């Protein structure tokens, strides 16, 4: 498996009163991707970013944007988020009646498609759609809020997904992302289980030495664990 370790922030803890500056600061800190947690108040009990907000901060960085669509109607919303500047859209398997069709629709719109699995959803759910995605996201918290504790019992599921990706010969093209409770104390377990894209929110913003230090530390810990 040759895909690199990538560190991606969830911007939920950012100061929204100066959102553009916050996005630029993440760029300067060396993140690889910037993730926007899009919540509809129905699939998850929270409301967050619309496409106009994302479009407004797009000029502040050239780093790729991904929208994590924690929504019940991803097919309806997809085009707007692509137009706002998101190169990848992540949909939840639990929210899609026809997951295969939804992923094809996103690809046809010109973005890359990814699929997320909630903690209770088995890894086998994605077995038959791996050819349509460039990433699988295993949630290590229940989606809807930042600052939750990492569910360590998801690590065997991370390994299951990694093994499925490898068995299909997709190890060089399909990323495996983990989101939820990632910090210096939990990132090694997720990376050792097979994740190469790690989402961090609170751990980045609460680092007393700043964003740059947090990104560097998390990358080093994940790289060392993944190499074991």
Buried (B, 14 or more C-beta within 10 A) or exposed (E): EEBEBBBBBBBBBBEEEEBEEBBBBBBEBBBBBBBBBBBBEEBBEBEBBBBEBBBBBBEBBEBBBBBBBBBBEBBEBBBBBBEBBBBBBBBBBBBBEEBEEBBBBBBEBEBBBBBBBBBEBEBEBBEEBBEBBBBBBBBBBEBBBBEBEBBEEBBEBBBBBBEBBBEEEBBEBBBBBBBBBBBBEBBBBBBBBBBBBBBBBBBBBEBEEEBBEBBBBBBEBBBBBBEE
